[in-house]
Amino acid sequence: MTTEKETASSKYSNVSTTPVSFRRKPSQLEPRICSSRLAVLCAVLFGWMCLGSNFALGQPSATLPDAPSAGASTSAVFPPPAQPGEVGYSPLTPRDRSTLFFKGYLGSPYMYYESIAVAAGQQFVGEPEGWPRTVSGYAKRAGSEMALLAIEEGIHQGGDAALGLDPRYFHCRCSGVWHRTGHAFKMTFLAYDANGHLRPDLPRLVGDYAGSMLVTTWYPPQYIARVQGVQMGHTQVGFDVGVNILREFSPELKRVLRHFSVR
């Protein structure tokens, strides 16, 4: 007959002594990294609207009032007077493309402003997990974001150059909020070739996902390229859509901001 002491001993002998890990699995990190990054990027977009800078909202052509602007990362260097296929349009030369990337993007406030803002948001929510919320941790986050943006845009513009596509944004030759919003969404995934035909802008998507996946190689080990990297790529594509909508409605936004600044 089993004694009470033997029963208690048998009961607790089955309890596992394996140390319990409280590190979240990659699947548990997906919603948090995606939502936190999206929230930060939305804050960046809102900041651009509040600042009302020419860089953020695009610069309309001074000679042609209805001409399209080149978009946030390119308008300061090459405001195109016409769309591809129209009279007055000149395809970008290799020298133009080089200037467009190094001066129009790397030399503009865009990547530095976004990097500082995104790093501040990541610091606040503690992303990536494993990086301290200290000055050194903030420096790592800001440097990582700058590298991400440079990789994404480098792949985008380099790929467009190889395929003969124009990476700049062109305003819609249409009217109406929904038509223009649809155009901004469409131009996230399409680009003009030298003949004025719209083609799939695959280099932009490759840049968004490849850059995001590459970033995870220097993130803490629980971040995996095919999981968190892909999630970050989704967010970057959504951010591109938001930026294009800002570019499309930049004239109206600038008038509204100018009105409130005068009051």
URNORZI-V409667 format. One line per field, one symbol per residue. psi: psi as a letter, one per 20 degrees, with the letter a starting at -180 (. if undefined). Layout:
# URNORZI-V409667
psi = ???
This chain:
# URNORZI-V409667
psi = pprhghghghgiiippjppppjpqqhhhhghghggghggghhhgghggghhkqhghiqoqphhohjqqrirgiihignopirqpirpippqprhgghghgghhhfhjrifhggggggghgghhgikpqpipqmaghhhhggghghggggggghggghghhghikqoirppqplrrpghghghggghihiqqqahjjqpqpmhhgggggggghhhhihjrqhippgifhghghgghhghhhggghggggjhgghhgghhghhh.
